[in-house]
Structure formats: structure tokens, C-alpha cells
Amino acid sequence: MANASPQNSNDELSDEPIPPMQQLLDNPFALLFLGVAMPTVLYIVWGVMEIVGIPIAK
């Protein structure tokens, strides 16, 4: 038999750069950070909006 199957040439790494979104989604620590930081920031903003919305007592 000759060299390896022709499919191996398609499996080689290409010279194309990896897109930034794929790099982010491939990083479990970045996903963990985003999964903790985003809800924290959203709840803080939500809480500040609720406090600002309380009418001032007279």
C-alpha cells in the first residue's frame, strides 16, 4: 500500500487563524469567569435600579 489515506491531508492544521470567539469558547476558565461575573454584574445593576426607583419618604 502507498502512504496513508488521502483523508489525512484534510486533517492537518491549516494556516487560518483561530477566530477569537472560538478561542473564548474553548477556554473553560474564561467560561467559568464569565458565568460568575455576568450574573453578578447584572444583579448589582438590577439592585441599583431598584434602589433608585424607591420613592423618597416625606
N, CA, C and O atoms as CSV, one atom per row, in Angstrom:
chain,resi,resn,atom,element,x,y,z
A,1,MET,N,N,0.828,-1.179,0.000
A,1,MET,CA,C,0.000,0.000,0.000
A,1,MET,C,C,0.874,1.246,0.000
A,1,MET,O,O,2.028,1.225,0.429
A,2,ALA,N,N,0.302,2.302,-0.483
A,2,ALA,CA,C,1.032,3.566,-0.551
A,2,ALA,C,C,0.967,4.264,0.802
A,2,ALA,O,O,0.767,3.631,1.838
A,3,ASN,N,N,1.136,5.550,0.769
A,3,ASN,CA,C,1.112,6.338,2.005
A,3,ASN,C,C,-0.238,6.208,2.704
A,3,ASN,O,O,-1.084,5.410,2.300
A,4,ALA,N,N,-0.425,6.986,3.735
A,4,ALA,CA,C,-1.681,6.958,4.486
A,4,ALA,C,C,-2.828,7.382,3.577
A,4,ALA,O,O,-2.620,7.867,2.465
A,5,SER,N,N,-4.021,7.188,4.073
A,5,SER,CA,C,-5.197,7.512,3.264
A,5,SER,C,C,-5.230,8.999,2.934
A,5,SER,O,O,-4.651,9.803,3.664
A,6,PRO,N,N,-5.898,9.380,1.844
A,6,PRO,CA,C,-5.941,10.791,1.445
A,6,PRO,C,C,-6.677,11.672,2.459
A,6,PRO,O,O,-6.544,12.895,2.415
A,7,GLN,N,N,-7.446,11.074,3.366
A,7,GLN,CA,C,-8.173,11.875,4.345
A,7,GLN,C,C,-7.217,12.580,5.314
A,7,GLN,O,O,-7.552,13.631,5.859
A,8,ASN,N,N,-6.040,12.011,5.528
A,8,ASN,CA,C,-5.096,12.615,6.465
A,8,ASN,C,C,-4.665,14.007,6.026
A,8,ASN,O,O,-4.383,14.855,6.873
A,9,SER,N,N,-4.607,14.259,4.735
A,9,SER,CA,C,-4.201,15.584,4.275
A,9,SER,C,C,-5.236,16.633,4.662
A,9,SER,O,O,-4.879,17.795,4.857
A,10,ASN,N,N,-6.513,16.254,4.779
A,10,ASN,CA,C,-7.562,17.183,5.192
A,10,ASN,C,C,-7.534,17.423,6.688
A,10,ASN,O,O,-8.025,18.454,7.148
A,11,ASP,N,N,-6.969,16.494,7.469
A,11,ASP,CA,C,-6.955,16.604,8.913
A,11,ASP,C,C,-5.817,17.490,9.427
A,11,ASP,O,O,-5.801,17.864,10.600
A,12,GLU,N,N,-4.876,17.820,8.560
A,12,GLU,CA,C,-3.741,18.636,9.003
A,12,GLU,C,C,-4.211,20.032,9.381
A,12,GLU,O,O,-5.221,20.522,8.876
A,13,LEU,N,N,-3.459,20.667,10.281
A,13,LEU,CA,C,-3.807,22.023,10.695
A,13,LEU,C,C,-3.583,22.985,9.543
A,13,LEU,O,O,-2.577,22.904,8.837
A,14,SER,N,N,-4.521,23.888,9.361
A,14,SER,CA,C,-4.376,24.871,8.294
A,14,SER,C,C,-3.701,26.118,8.847
A,14,SER,O,O,-3.488,26.238,10.053
A,15,ASP,N,N,-3.370,27.038,7.960
A,15,ASP,CA,C,-2.714,28.276,8.362
A,15,ASP,C,C,-3.715,29.355,8.760
A,15,ASP,O,O,-3.321,30.479,9.071
A,16,GLU,N,N,-5.004,29.028,8.752
A,16,GLU,CA,C,-6.015,30.015,9.101
A,16,GLU,C,C,-5.953,30.311,10.590
A,16,GLU,O,O,-5.785,29.394,11.395
A,17,PRO,N,N,-6.087,31.583,10.972
A,17,PRO,CA,C,-6.087,31.906,12.405
A,17,PRO,C,C,-7.386,31.439,13.068
A,17,PRO,O,O,-8.438,31.385,12.431
A,18,ILE,N,N,-7.290,31.104,14.352
A,18,ILE,CA,C,-8.467,30.665,15.095
A,18,ILE,C,C,-9.277,31.904,15.468
A,18,ILE,O,O,-8.722,32.853,16.022
A,19,PRO,N,N,-10.576,31.915,15.175
A,19,PRO,CA,C,-11.399,33.087,15.494
A,19,PRO,C,C,-11.425,33.354,16.997
A,19,PRO,O,O,-11.379,32.415,17.791
A,20,PRO,N,N,-11.498,34.637,17.399
A,20,PRO,CA,C,-11.484,34.970,18.827
A,20,PRO,C,C,-12.630,34.328,19.606
A,20,PRO,O,O,-12.437,33.907,20.747
A,21,MET,N,N,-13.817,34.246,19.011
A,21,MET,CA,C,-14.950,33.645,19.727
A,21,MET,C,C,-14.698,32.164,19.994
A,21,MET,O,O,-15.073,31.656,21.050
A,22,GLN,N,N,-14.069,31.469,19.055
A,22,GLN,CA,C,-13.760,30.055,19.269
A,22,GLN,C,C,-12.714,29.908,20.361
A,22,GLN,O,O,-12.802,28.987,21.174
A,23,GLN,N,N,-11.728,30.795,20.398
A,23,GLN,CA,C,-10.725,30.756,21.459
A,23,GLN,C,C,-11.371,30.945,22.818
A,23,GLN,O,O,-11.006,30.276,23.785
A,24,LEU,N,N,-12.343,31.866,22.893
A,24,LEU,CA,C,-13.042,32.105,24.155
A,24,LEU,C,C,-13.842,30.877,24.572
A,24,LEU,O,O,-13.790,30.470,25.732
A,25,LEU,N,N,-14.576,30.288,23.643
A,25,LEU,CA,C,-15.426,29.145,23.975
A,25,LEU,C,C,-14.619,27.879,24.243
A,25,LEU,O,O,-15.132,26.946,24.861
A,26,ASP,N,N,-13.373,27.828,23.793
A,26,ASP,CA,C,-12.513,26.675,24.059
A,26,ASP,C,C,-11.815,26.780,25.406
A,26,ASP,O,O,-11.187,25.817,25.845
A,27,ASN,N,N,-11.912,27.939,26.079
A,27,ASN,CA,C,-11.212,28.156,27.337
A,27,ASN,C,C,-12.186,27.988,28.503
A,27,ASN,O,O,-13.033,28.854,28.722
A,28,PRO,N,N,-12.079,26.873,29.267
A,28,PRO,CA,C,-13.041,26.643,30.353
A,28,PRO,C,C,-12.934,27.675,31.476
A,28,PRO,O,O,-13.936,27.979,32.123
A,29,PHE,N,N,-11.742,28.218,31.719
A,29,PHE,CA,C,-11.596,29.204,32.793
A,29,PHE,C,C,-12.247,30.528,32.415
A,29,PHE,O,O,-12.804,31.211,33.274
A,30,ALA,N,N,-12.183,30.892,31.151
A,30,ALA,CA,C,-12.858,32.111,30.702
A,30,ALA,C,C,-14.371,31.933,30.800
A,30,ALA,O,O,-15.083,32.865,31.174
A,31,LEU,N,N,-14.864,30.746,30.467
A,31,LEU,CA,C,-16.300,30.483,30.585
A,31,LEU,C,C,-16.736,30.504,32.045
A,31,LEU,O,O,-17.812,31.008,32.366
A,32,LEU,N,N,-15.905,29.960,32.931
A,32,LEU,CA,C,-16.221,29.988,34.361
A,32,LEU,C,C,-16.270,31.425,34.858
A,32,LEU,O,O,-17.190,31.803,35.583
A,33,PHE,N,N,-15.282,32.227,34.469
A,33,PHE,CA,C,-15.253,33.630,34.880
A,33,PHE,C,C,-16.490,34.367,34.372
A,33,PHE,O,O,-17.139,35.090,35.128
A,34,LEU,N,N,-16.815,34.184,33.096
A,34,LEU,CA,C,-17.999,34.847,32.536
A,34,LEU,C,C,-19.282,34.370,33.205
A,34,LEU,O,O,-20.201,35.158,33.425
A,35,GLY,N,N,-19.344,33.080,33.530
A,35,GLY,CA,C,-20.527,32.531,34.164
A,35,GLY,C,C,-20.744,33.040,35.580
A,35,GLY,O,O,-21.872,33.036,36.073
A,36,VAL,N,N,-19.685,33.476,36.234
A,36,VAL,CA,C,-19.808,34.051,37.577
A,36,VAL,C,C,-19.925,35.567,37.497
A,36,VAL,O,O,-20.728,36.163,38.215
A,37,ALA,N,N,-19.142,36.193,36.643
A,37,ALA,CA,C,-19.090,37.659,36.593
A,37,ALA,C,C,-20.349,38.270,35.983
A,37,ALA,O,O,-20.852,39.273,36.489
A,38,MET,N,N,-20.861,37.688,34.915
A,38,MET,CA,C,-22.021,38.290,34.252
A,38,MET,C,C,-23.257,38.335,35.153
A,38,MET,O,O,-23.862,39.401,35.269
A,39,PRO,N,N,-23.663,37.242,35.794
A,39,PRO,CA,C,-24.819,37.338,36.691
A,39,PRO,C,C,-24.571,38.296,37.853
A,39,PRO,O,O,-25.487,39.000,38.278
A,40,THR,N,N,-23.340,38.332,38.373
A,40,THR,CA,C,-23.025,39.246,39.478
A,40,THR,C,C,-23.233,40.690,39.051
A,40,THR,O,O,-23.882,41.459,39.759
A,41,VAL,N,N,-22.695,41.058,37.916
A,41,VAL,CA,C,-22.837,42.433,37.425
A,41,VAL,C,C,-24.302,42.747,37.141
A,41,VAL,O,O,-24.779,43.831,37.480
A,42,LEU,N,N,-25.015,41.818,36.528
A,42,LEU,CA,C,-26.423,42.063,36.210
A,42,LEU,C,C,-27.268,42.236,37.468
A,42,LEU,O,O,-28.137,43.107,37.511
A,43,TYR,N,N,-27.023,41.416,38.494
A,43,TYR,CA,C,-27.783,41.546,39.736
A,43,TYR,C,C,-27.435,42.840,40.466
A,43,TYR,O,O,-28.312,43.448,41.080
A,44,ILE,N,N,-26.187,43.271,40.413
A,44,ILE,CA,C,-25.809,44.543,41.033
A,44,ILE,C,C,-26.508,45.695,40.327
A,44,ILE,O,O,-27.063,46.580,40.978
A,45,VAL,N,N,-26.484,45.688,39.000
A,45,VAL,CA,C,-27.163,46.750,38.236
A,45,VAL,C,C,-28.665,46.725,38.518
A,45,VAL,O,O,-29.284,47.775,38.695
A,46,TRP,N,N,-29.244,45.533,38.560
A,46,TRP,CA,C,-30.666,45.406,38.844
A,46,TRP,C,C,-30.985,45.959,40.240
A,46,TRP,O,O,-31.970,46.678,40.410
A,47,GLY,N,N,-30.163,45.629,41.226
A,47,GLY,CA,C,-30.365,46.114,42.582
A,47,GLY,C,C,-30.254,47.620,42.679
A,47,GLY,O,O,-31.047,48.254,43.374
A,48,VAL,N,N,-29.278,48.208,41.991
A,48,VAL,CA,C,-29.129,49.666,41.989
A,48,VAL,C,C,-30.348,50.317,41.348
A,48,VAL,O,O,-30.828,51.339,41.836
A,49,MET,N,N,-30.853,49.738,40.261
A,49,MET,CA,C,-32.045,50.290,39.613
A,49,MET,C,C,-33.250,50.222,40.547
A,49,MET,O,O,-34.059,51.149,40.577
A,50,GLU,N,N,-33.382,49.136,41.310
A,50,GLU,CA,C,-34.489,49.008,42.247
A,50,GLU,C,C,-34.384,50.043,43.366
A,50,GLU,O,O,-35.384,50.645,43.757
A,51,ILE,N,N,-33.172,50.246,43.878
A,51,ILE,CA,C,-32.972,51.219,44.964
A,51,ILE,C,C,-33.262,52.628,44.466
A,51,ILE,O,O,-33.893,53.417,45.169
A,52,VAL,N,N,-32.807,52.950,43.261
A,52,VAL,CA,C,-33.065,54.282,42.695
A,52,VAL,C,C,-34.572,54.487,42.479
A,52,VAL,O,O,-35.058,55.614,42.578
A,53,GLY,N,N,-35.300,53.431,42.189
A,53,GLY,CA,C,-36.717,53.542,41.914
A,53,GLY,C,C,-37.596,53.697,43.149
A,53,GLY,O,O,-38.790,53.968,43.020
A,54,ILE,N,N,-37.031,53.532,44.342
A,54,ILE,CA,C,-37.819,53.675,45.581
A,54,ILE,C,C,-38.099,55.152,45.808
A,54,ILE,O,O,-37.172,55.961,45.798
A,55,PRO,N,N,-39.358,55.517,46.012
A,55,PRO,CA,C,-39.663,56.944,46.237
A,55,PRO,C,C,-39.135,57.399,47.604
A,55,PRO,O,O,-39.090,56.626,48.560
A,56,ILE,N,N,-38.747,58.643,47.664
A,56,ILE,CA,C,-38.200,59.215,48.895
A,56,ILE,C,C,-39.355,59.499,49.856
A,56,ILE,O,O,-40.368,60.078,49.464
A,57,ALA,N,N,-39.193,59.081,51.135
A,57,ALA,CA,C,-40.233,59.297,52.138
A,57,ALA,C,C,-40.284,60.765,52.535
A,57,ALA,O,O,-39.259,61.447,52.540
A,58,LYS,N,N,-41.485,61.255,52.872
A,58,LYS,CA,C,-41.627,62.660,53.294
A,58,LYS,C,C,-42.068,62.756,54.723
A,58,LYS,O,O,-42.238,63.859,55.244
